[in-house]
């Protein structure tokens, strides 16, 4: 069953953060800010995090935008 990010428990959120961090190499605070803002729909099976491809692309794009904005400050 797919669930929104804000409905996940702390352990599940940590799995999502780790998957995004490995893929994007972004800082944890940026990942948290983006995931909280987007609130993606995810599915967790054992230790695997599943999401739609377009959602991962959207998260990566938003993280890049956040990092660019952070560099300008």
ChimeraX commands (.cxc) that place a marker at each C-alpha (Angstrom):
marker #1 position 0.00,0.00,0.00 radius 0.5
marker #1 position 1.36,3.40,-0.97 radius 0.5
marker #1 position 1.48,6.05,1.74 radius 0.5
marker #1 position 2.37,9.72,1.88 radius 0.5
marker #1 position 5.75,10.63,3.37 radius 0.5
marker #1 position 4.19,12.39,6.36 radius 0.5
marker #1 position 2.34,9.17,7.33 radius 0.5
marker #1 position 5.54,7.11,7.67 radius 0.5
marker #1 position 7.13,6.24,11.01 radius 0.5
marker #1 position 10.58,7.55,11.92 radius 0.5
marker #1 position 12.37,4.36,10.84 radius 0.5
marker #1 position 10.67,4.38,7.46 radius 0.5
marker #1 position 11.49,8.06,6.97 radius 0.5
marker #1 position 15.15,7.25,7.71 radius 0.5
marker #1 position 15.09,4.62,4.94 radius 0.5
marker #1 position 13.69,7.20,2.52 radius 0.5
marker #1 position 16.32,9.77,3.55 radius 0.5
marker #1 position 19.09,7.24,3.01 radius 0.5
marker #1 position 17.82,6.30,-0.47 radius 0.5
marker #1 position 17.60,9.95,-1.53 radius 0.5
marker #1 position 21.00,10.77,0.01 radius 0.5
marker #1 position 22.72,7.94,-1.86 radius 0.5
marker #1 position 21.16,9.04,-5.13 radius 0.5
marker #1 position 21.62,12.82,-4.79 radius 0.5
marker #1 position 24.58,13.23,-2.39 radius 0.5
marker #1 position 22.61,16.09,-0.78 radius 0.5
marker #1 position 22.75,17.15,2.90 radius 0.5
marker #1 position 20.12,15.68,5.21 radius 0.5
marker #1 position 18.51,19.05,6.03 radius 0.5
marker #1 position 17.93,19.73,2.33 radius 0.5
marker #1 position 16.45,16.27,1.82 radius 0.5
marker #1 position 14.15,16.71,4.81 radius 0.5
marker #1 position 12.98,20.13,3.59 radius 0.5
marker #1 position 12.21,18.83,0.09 radius 0.5
marker #1 position 10.46,15.66,1.25 radius 0.5
marker #1 position 8.34,17.59,3.73 radius 0.5
marker #1 position 7.39,20.09,1.03 radius 0.5
marker #1 position 6.56,17.56,-1.68 radius 0.5
marker #1 position 5.13,14.85,0.62 radius 0.5
marker #1 position 5.63,12.10,-2.00 radius 0.5
marker #1 position 3.68,8.86,-2.18 radius 0.5
marker #1 position 5.94,5.93,-1.27 radius 0.5
marker #1 position 5.79,2.23,-0.62 radius 0.5
marker #1 position 8.18,0.46,1.70 radius 0.5
marker #1 position 8.66,-3.30,1.46 radius 0.5
marker #1 position 11.09,-4.65,4.05 radius 0.5
marker #1 position 14.01,-2.24,3.52 radius 0.5
marker #1 position 13.20,-1.25,-0.06 radius 0.5
marker #1 position 11.74,2.16,-0.80 radius 0.5
marker #1 position 9.54,2.27,-3.89 radius 0.5
marker #1 position 8.25,5.37,-5.61 radius 0.5
marker #1 position 7.16,6.41,-9.06 radius 0.5
marker #1 position 10.02,7.41,-11.36 radius 0.5
marker #1 position 8.55,10.86,-12.01 radius 0.5
marker #1 position 8.46,11.47,-8.24 radius 0.5
marker #1 position 12.15,10.65,-7.86 radius 0.5
marker #1 position 12.91,13.01,-10.74 radius 0.5
marker #1 position 10.84,15.74,-9.12 radius 0.5
marker #1 position 12.64,15.26,-5.77 radius 0.5
marker #1 position 16.06,15.37,-7.45 radius 0.5
marker #1 position 15.11,18.54,-9.34 radius 0.5
marker #1 position 13.81,20.25,-6.21 radius 0.5
marker #1 position 16.97,19.30,-4.27 radius 0.5
marker #1 position 19.14,20.79,-7.03 radius 0.5
marker #1 position 17.09,24.00,-6.88 radius 0.5
marker #1 position 17.45,24.15,-3.09 radius 0.5
marker #1 position 21.21,23.63,-3.29 radius 0.5
marker #1 position 21.53,26.35,-5.94 radius 0.5
marker #1 position 19.56,28.77,-3.78 radius 0.5
marker #1 position 21.72,27.86,-0.79 radius 0.5
marker #1 position 24.89,28.60,-2.79 radius 0.5
marker #1 position 23.62,32.07,-3.73 radius 0.5
marker #1 position 23.05,33.05,-0.09 radius 0.5
marker link #1:1,2 radius 0.2
marker link #1:2,3 radius 0.2
marker link #1:3,4 radius 0.2
marker link #1:4,5 radius 0.2
marker link #1:5,6 radius 0.2
marker link #1:6,7 radius 0.2
marker link #1:7,8 radius 0.2
marker link #1:8,9 radius 0.2
marker link #1:9,10 radius 0.2
marker link #1:10,11 radius 0.2
marker link #1:11,12 radius 0.2
marker link #1:12,13 radius 0.2
marker link #1:13,14 radius 0.2
marker link #1:14,15 radius 0.2
marker link #1:15,16 radius 0.2
marker link #1:16,17 radius 0.2
marker link #1:17,18 radius 0.2
marker link #1:18,19 radius 0.2
marker link #1:19,20 radius 0.2
marker link #1:20,21 radius 0.2
marker link #1:21,22 radius 0.2
marker link #1:22,23 radius 0.2
marker link #1:23,24 radius 0.2
marker link #1:24,25 radius 0.2
marker link #1:25,26 radius 0.2
marker link #1:26,27 radius 0.2
marker link #1:27,28 radius 0.2
marker link #1:28,29 radius 0.2
marker link #1:29,30 radius 0.2
marker link #1:30,31 radius 0.2
marker link #1:31,32 radius 0.2
marker link #1:32,33 radius 0.2
marker link #1:33,34 radius 0.2
marker link #1:34,35 radius 0.2
marker link #1:35,36 radius 0.2
marker link #1:36,37 radius 0.2
marker link #1:37,38 radius 0.2
marker link #1:38,39 radius 0.2
marker link #1:39,40 radius 0.2
marker link #1:40,41 radius 0.2
marker link #1:41,42 radius 0.2
marker link #1:42,43 radius 0.2
marker link #1:43,44 radius 0.2
marker link #1:44,45 radius 0.2
marker link #1:45,46 radius 0.2
marker link #1:46,47 radius 0.2
marker link #1:47,48 radius 0.2
marker link #1:48,49 radius 0.2
marker link #1:49,50 radius 0.2
marker link #1:50,51 radius 0.2
marker link #1:51,52 radius 0.2
marker link #1:52,53 radius 0.2
marker link #1:53,54 radius 0.2
marker link #1:54,55 radius 0.2
marker link #1:55,56 radius 0.2
marker link #1:56,57 radius 0.2
marker link #1:57,58 radius 0.2
marker link #1:58,59 radius 0.2
marker link #1:59,60 radius 0.2
marker link #1:60,61 radius 0.2
marker link #1:61,62 radius 0.2
marker link #1:62,63 radius 0.2
marker link #1:63,64 radius 0.2
marker link #1:64,65 radius 0.2
marker link #1:65,66 radius 0.2
marker link #1:66,67 radius 0.2
marker link #1:67,68 radius 0.2
marker link #1:68,69 radius 0.2
marker link #1:69,70 radius 0.2
marker link #1:70,71 radius 0.2
marker link #1:71,72 radius 0.2
marker link #1:72,73 radius 0.2
view
